[in-house]
Amino acid sequence: ASCEHFRMTFASGFAETVGVSGRCRVELPEWVMPRPMLWLLAYLYKGFDPKEAQLAAFADATGGAHSSASGAPRTARMWKLRQHAARFKDEHAGEDLCCLLRLAEFYNLDHLKQWAEQQLASLMGPENLVALSTHAYFCNARQLLQFCVYHLQQRYAELVGVQEWEDLEPAIQQLVLTGI
């Protein structure tokens, strides 16, 4: 199985695997958004093509996929440990990819994680560089983090003394100053 977590969830034979109704309940962390989770499941169960999985997941998603029951944006939870959320030209695509990257890390899906890193790198710009580097750092996304650190090094003269730089995770600052 490509995802050990789901293999164990559905094939372990324990009582927790199948409930009374024959359905399995999967508890998700509160930062998980519906569309990226559907994307991940479509990826796992429809042949490992991230683009086709995205189309399948988004076709099944409802219009309220980015809101919680309270009506507050779900992305606020995702970024609550960070003061500067990433800003993307296509806000939903960036947020969905950030959540998908985090899900791929959470479920140890290296092949999907690497693909999500490449997609996020293509969306990187000056307006989201610091936030994206922080997200990459906390998702253990080495390839994306290296890409961000390179661009942070290129923009260091513009960043030093700016609040975003001051708020940046010290470990990332160290990588920028010493290289990876």
N, C-alpha and C positions, 0 to 999 in steps of 0.2 A: 504494500500500500504506500502511496506517496505521502500520506499524512498519518503518522502513527497515532495521533490523538483521535482522529475519527475512526480509524481501524479499531482501536480499543473501545471506543464509545459504542460502535454498532455491532461488533463481532465478539465481544468478550464473553458473552453468555451469562453475565451477572444479571441479577434482578433489576439493577439500575439501568441496564441497556434498553429494555423495553418496558414501558409502563403498562398499566392496566388496559388501556385502550389499544395497545400495540404500537404506540408512538413513543419516540424518544424525545425527551426534553433536554435541550442544550442550553445551559446557563452561560450567558455572555457577559463580559465586563461592560461597565456602563459607557465606556468610550466607543464601543462598536456602533457604527451607523448601519442601517439596513442595506443600502445599496452595495457598499463594499463587501458586506458579509454574503449577500446573494452572489456577488461577483466571485468571491472565493469559492463558494459551493459549486457554482456553475463551472469554474475552472477545474475543480477536482472531479466533478462527475460528468463533464461533457467533453473530455479529451485534451485538457492541458493547453488550450490556445487562449491566452489572456484576452485577446481582442474579441473572439467569438463569445467567450464567457461574459465579457462586459456587455455585449449586445443582448445576450440572453438575460442577464441579471437586470439590466436597465429596462427591458421590456416588461419584466415581472414586477418591478418596483412601482410603488404608488407615488403620487405627486407629493406626499408629505414625508418623503424619505429623509429629509434633512432637518426635521423638527422632532422634538420630544413631545410627550403628552402635554407638557405645560406650554408648548408653543415656543420655547426658547431654543435657539440653535444648538444642535447636538455637538457642533464643533467646539463650542466653549468648553465642554467637558474634556475633549481631546487635548486641548491646549492649556488646560488649567494650570499645569506646572510651569508654563512659559508665559512671559509677559507679552511677547510679540508673536502673533499668529502669522503664518505664511499668507501672503496675498498673491493670488494668481489671476491672470487675465481671464481664464475660465475658472471661476471660483469653485464650481461643483467638481470639475475634473481634478483640480488640485487637491481638494479636500478628500475626495473619494480615493485618489491614489495614495495620499498620506495615510488614510485609514487602512487601505489594502496593504501597504508596506508594513504597518504595525501588526496587522493580522497575520501576514506571512511570517513575520518574526515570532509572533505569539505561538503559531502552530508549526513552526520550524519547517517552512516550505521555502528552501533556499532558491529553487528555480523561479518561483513566483516573486520572491523578494528581489532577486537580481533584476528581473524584468521591470518591477515597479521602480527600482532605483534608477534605471535608465530612463524611464518615462518621466520621473520627477526631475531628473537632470535636464531634460529637454524643456521643462517648464520654468527652470530657474532663471531669475533675473535679479537686478539690484534690489527690488522691492521685497523679495522674499528670501534672499541669500542667508541672512542670519537665522531666521526661523527655520529654514530648510536644513541648515547645518545642525541646528539643535535637534530637530526631528531625526535626522540621520544618525546623530550620535546616540540618542536614546533608543533607537531601533536597531542598533548594532549594524547599520547599513554602511559597511566600510567603503564600498565603491562610491556611493553618493557622498559620503563624508569627505573622501579624498578630493572629489570634484569640487565640493564646496570650499574646502580648506584652500585649494589652489586659487579659487576666485576671491576668497577673503584675503589671501596674501597679495593678490594683484590690486585689491582695493584698500589695502591697509592704511595708506596715507589719508584716505577719505573717512575711514572708520574710526581711527584712533581719536579718543576724546568724545565721541558721539555716544549717547545713552545706550543705543543698541549694542555697541561694543562693550560697554561697561556691564550690561546685563547678561552678556553672553557667558555660557558655561565656562568656567576657568579652564577646564581640560581642553576645550576647543580653542580657546585663546592660546594656550600653550602649543597646541598643534600648529596654529597659524604662525606663531613666532619661531618654532623650532623645525617645522616641517614634519611630514609623516614618514 
